Amino acid sequence: MEITNLKDQLKKLKMGEHICFSYKNKEEMFSTVVSFMLQGLKGNEKCLYIADSEESFKTFKNISELNKYIESGQFVMLTKEEAYLKHGEFNPE
């Protein structure tokens, strides 16, 4: 799926369905994720990113266009431990 077609694809997304992207490298991953998040943020959506590393936190915080969303709480980043590995094991609740 091309990013330009992402908006149309998201309209078709149903409750419980997920989107997955494949990346060739970290630069492509961050480019894709940032584009995806900005589309939601500019549409007044609240966005959550579960980071797999400290590198992700640093990368997002260094993108000036995201700063106002991070500061306002509209864009939230959590570690995988904060999100779903509480007490050291997966907990879907």
C-alpha positions as CSV (number, residue, x, y, z in Angstrom):
1,M,0.0,0.0,0.0
2,E,1.4,3.4,-0.9
3,I,1.3,6.2,1.7
4,T,-0.6,8.4,-0.8
5,N,-3.4,5.7,-0.7
6,L,-3.2,5.4,3.1
7,K,-6.1,7.8,3.8
8,D,-8.5,5.8,1.7
9,Q,-7.3,2.5,3.2
10,L,-7.8,3.7,6.7
11,K,-11.4,4.6,5.9
12,K,-12.0,0.9,5.2
13,L,-10.3,-0.3,8.4
14,K,-12.7,-2.0,10.8
15,M,-12.6,-2.3,14.6
16,G,-10.0,-4.9,15.6
17,E,-8.1,-4.8,12.3
18,H,-4.5,-3.8,12.2
19,I,-2.0,-2.2,9.8
20,C,1.5,-3.5,9.3
21,F,4.4,-2.0,7.4
22,S,7.6,-3.7,6.2
23,Y,10.8,-1.7,6.1
24,K,14.2,-2.0,4.4
25,N,16.0,0.0,7.1
26,K,15.4,2.3,10.1
27,E,15.3,5.4,7.9
28,E,12.4,4.0,5.9
29,M,10.7,2.9,9.1
30,F,10.9,6.3,10.7
31,S,9.8,8.0,7.5
32,T,6.8,5.8,7.1
33,V,5.7,6.0,10.8
34,V,6.2,9.8,11.0
35,S,4.1,10.3,7.8
36,F,1.4,8.0,9.2
37,M,1.4,9.7,12.6
38,L,1.4,13.2,11.2
39,Q,-1.7,12.4,9.0
40,G,-3.6,11.4,12.1
41,L,-2.3,14.3,14.3
42,K,-3.2,16.8,11.6
43,G,-6.7,15.2,11.5
44,N,-7.0,15.9,15.3
45,E,-6.5,12.2,16.2
46,K,-4.7,11.2,19.4
47,C,-1.8,9.0,18.4
48,L,0.1,6.4,20.5
49,Y,3.5,5.0,19.5
50,I,4.9,2.0,21.4
51,A,8.6,2.4,21.0
52,D,10.9,-0.6,20.8
53,S,14.0,1.4,21.7
54,E,15.4,4.6,23.2
55,E,16.4,5.4,19.6
56,S,12.8,5.7,18.7
57,F,12.1,8.2,21.5
58,K,15.1,10.3,20.5
59,T,14.2,10.2,16.8
60,F,10.6,11.4,17.4
61,K,11.7,14.1,19.8
62,N,14.1,15.4,17.2
63,I,11.4,15.9,14.6
64,S,10.4,19.5,15.1
65,E,7.0,19.1,13.4
66,L,6.0,16.5,16.1
67,N,7.1,18.6,19.2
68,K,3.8,20.5,19.5
69,Y,1.9,17.3,19.5
70,I,4.2,15.6,22.0
71,E,4.0,18.7,24.3
72,S,0.2,18.9,24.1
73,G,-0.2,15.1,24.8
74,Q,-1.9,14.5,21.5
75,F,1.1,12.3,20.5
76,V,2.1,9.8,23.2
77,M,5.1,7.5,23.2
78,L,5.4,4.5,25.6
79,T,8.0,1.8,25.9
80,K,6.9,-1.7,25.3
81,E,7.3,-2.3,29.1
82,E,4.9,0.6,29.9
83,A,2.4,-0.5,27.2
84,Y,2.1,-4.3,27.5
85,L,5.0,-5.9,29.3
86,K,4.1,-4.8,32.8
87,H,5.5,-7.2,35.4
88,G,7.8,-8.6,32.7
89,E,5.2,-10.6,30.8
90,F,2.7,-9.9,28.0
91,N,-0.6,-8.6,29.4
92,P,-3.3,-7.8,26.7
93,E,-5.3,-5.9,29.3
